[in-house]
Amino acid sequence: MADSSIPKFFEKSREERIDIVSRFCNLTSEEVQVLKNSGGISFNQADGMIENAIGTLSFPLGVATNFQINGKDYLVPMVIEEPSVIAAASKAAKIARKKGGFTAQADESYSIGQIQVIGAEVKSASNSVMESSNEILQLANTKSKSLSKMGRGAKQVSCREIKASSGSMLVVELLIDVGEAMGANITNTMCEAVAPLIEKLTGGKVLLKILSNYSTKRLAKATATFDKDEVGGSEIVDNIILAYEFAESDVYRAVTHNKGVMNGIIAVANATGQDTRAIDAAAHAYTARKGSYGSLTEWKKDKDGNLVGSIELPLAVGIVGGVTNVHPMVQICNKILRVGSAKELACVIAAAGLAQNFSALRALASEGIQKGHMKLHARNFAVSAGAKPEQVDTIVKKMISEGDISIHRAKEILCEL
């Protein structure tokens, strides 16, 4: 059985790390070579993916260790340029393992499509649409034979009145089971397909025909218990809860708090080829659903004084379609993660966000964020100062021992060497 608890993974050489990951998920020799080549795509591939391409831009790819979610072990690929994120997630997952790891669940992959109708009497138009809902669904489902064969596809029609400054308008919404895909393209296609029929039924004019990225029918939840002694004692547990209450009650703190949560979420989303802008927008909107912006996570104590954390957010993610079909590095990351469904991927991403938030709050509630953060920045300073690979560790150790971690000091030590 694969075990993601790998002692001192960060101390191993790149070759050793790749070998461990390769054995964990049975990478082929060709896939190992893609990892070693760094980047994963050629300019020609990039040119086929976007307009006006002039090159590619690589970001660091690492793996977070120790994750156990619903009893299964994961090495979690993360793409992020910020030091400390992967280390923090790995540390949190290690502590969570003491109490059984993370428990997570995700809704079915329901996408919401919206058709905006203007110039119609909303009440009568709504009645007409609902009376013909079966016809609308049948028409929408002609646009995806594969979803229909799997028993998925458009499932429900609903209507809402929107009161805007220009007057009332009708919004017809399609609820679509998009299976293992993110589902944006098929949702948009179905909305466009039914638009003429909706115009005929309502007597109005259809303007926008597009999905909503506020995927509230696609929630993912994760929870974990962190042993109070592993956290640092009862005082640190209490401090973490107070820090959470600060974020829940103050928008200025909440934005920074949630940015830390998204460090974990977006890093995994980057690695697995998700629409990170959609995920980010939906997450922040979800925190404000009750009328004020607050925390994506919740923290409390159990009866034994252990720290219990939970997270809930919309996650429209997929394991097929889009960049997952064309980017070789993304395909390898998904193979490393070993998820079999979009729901399982959502569970992993939610757990990563909770783990990252735990580590950030623990640091803030104890020694402060900068002590550990700057140690991990030390390597960046050494490289920026012009150190050769064989000089980096020497410069880093000296800066840490002196407590002076800065580009200025890195340059001074380099001159001494």
Stockholm file with secondary structure:
# STOCKHOLM 1.0

chainA/1-417         MADSSIPKFFEKSREERIDIVSRFCNLTSEEVQVLKNSGGISFNQADGMIENAIGTLSFPLGVATNFQINGKDYLVPMVIEEPSVIAAASKAAKIARKKGGFTAQADESYSIGQIQVIGAEVKSASNSVMESSNEILQLANTKSKSLSKMGRGAKQVSCREIKASSGSMLVVELLIDVGEAMGANITNTMCEAVAPLIEKLTGGKVLLKILSNYSTKRLAKATATFDKDEVGGSEIVDNIILAYEFAESDVYRAVTHNKGVMNGIIAVANATGQDTRAIDAAAHAYTARKGSYGSLTEWKKDKDGNLVGSIELPLAVGIVGGVTNVHPMVQICNKILRVGSAKELACVIAAAGLAQNFSALRALASEGIQKGHMKLHARNFAVSAGAKPEQVDTIVKKMISEGDISIHRAKEILCEL
#=GR chainA/1-417 SS CCCCCCTTGGGSCHHHHHHHHHHHHTCCHHHHHHHHHSSSCCHHHHHHHSSSCCCCCCCCEEEEEEEEETTEEEEEEEECSSTTHHHHHHHHHHHHHTTTCEEEEECCCEEEEEEEEESSCHHHHHHHHHHTHHHHHHHHHTTCHHHHHTTCEEEEEEEEEEEETTEEEEEEEEEEECTTBCCHHHHHHHHHHHHHHHHHHHSSEEEEEEEESCCTTSEEEEEEEECHHHHTCHHHHHHHHHHHHHHHHCHHHHHHHHHHHHHHHHHHHHHTTCCHHHHHHHHHHHHTTTSSCCCSEEEEECTTSCEEEEEEEECCCCSBSGGGGTCHHHHHHHHHHTCCSHHHHHHHHHHHHHHHHHHHHHHHTTTCSHHHHHHHHHHHHHHHTTCCHHHHHHHHHHHHHHTCCSHHHHHHHHHHC
#=GC SS_cons         CCCCCCTTGGGSCHHHHHHHHHHHHTCCHHHHHHHHHSSSCCHHHHHHHSSSCCCCCCCCEEEEEEEEETTEEEEEEEECSSTTHHHHHHHHHHHHHTTTCEEEEECCCEEEEEEEEESSCHHHHHHHHHHTHHHHHHHHHTTCHHHHHTTCEEEEEEEEEEEETTEEEEEEEEEEECTTBCCHHHHHHHHHHHHHHHHHHHSSEEEEEEEESCCTTSEEEEEEEECHHHHTCHHHHHHHHHHHHHHHHCHHHHHHHHHHHHHHHHHHHHHTTCCHHHHHHHHHHHHTTTSSCCCSEEEEECTTSCEEEEEEEECCCCSBSGGGGTCHHHHHHHHHHTCCSHHHHHHHHHHHHHHHHHHHHHHHTTTCSHHHHHHHHHHHHHHHTTCCHHHHHHHHHHHHHHTCCSHHHHHHHHHHC
//
